[in-house]
């Protein structure tokens, strides 16, 4: 049975503490999210539309016992978010968006499985990447894993954010501060907020049973972003490349469990 932490997040929301049943539910949902991203990789290539990729993701999730949680969420009508090049997050799939040689893109999926949300995203490249694009993707992934490495009881969310920010800045990339990770489980977006920057030893103290996403967005240029008129698509103000990776994780008695690891051990991939 789920309990609530005595702590509250920065929005004064109580933070859920999940039991073994919750962790098992997140394993099922997280596995489908990872399998969906494994599946879509070979389909990412120049000449393909983002709408076609979205439809493939939807079909795969439905065929494997999930429902895309994003369809109908706050009016959104697609099974994924697909963010290409300077689009930071929440890119809307479109028949008009045709991938070109060297495009980088983030595909973000959240299958709902037996009431649990498996939330994950990964970077892909259509064709051959530029050196700069590949380095941005590599460092963004490394930043995600540096943050995850700080997840254990007694550490803080400030420790997580600091690890991400430190690695990003060391490599001369900026961290987007306008968006954050979030609690996840039976609720799509729950407490706590998970910032991708911060000071060590500050913020929520991690407790066993907390489940949340970590999803840093790094820009090759400045951190400033803007939301376009559709109310979803967020781009870098200076049109620089942006990359993001996301895992759903749970705090265990001794450390961390990553629910959205690839069964094929793929962390990010180039198109064939």
Secondary structure, DSSP 8 states (H G I E B T S, - for coil): --EEEEEE-TTS-EEEE--HHHHHHHHHHHHHHHHHHHHHGGG--TT-BHHHHHHHHHHHHHHTT-EETTTTGGG---SEEEEETTEEE-----TT-B--TT-EEEEEEEEEETTEEEEEEEEEESSS--HHHHHHHHHHHHHHHHHHTT-STT-BHHHHHHHHHHHHHHTT-EE--S--EEE-SSSSSEEEEE-SS--TT-S-B--TT-EEEE--EEESS-S-EEE-TTSS-EEETT---EEE-BEEEEE-SSSEEETT--TT--SSEE--
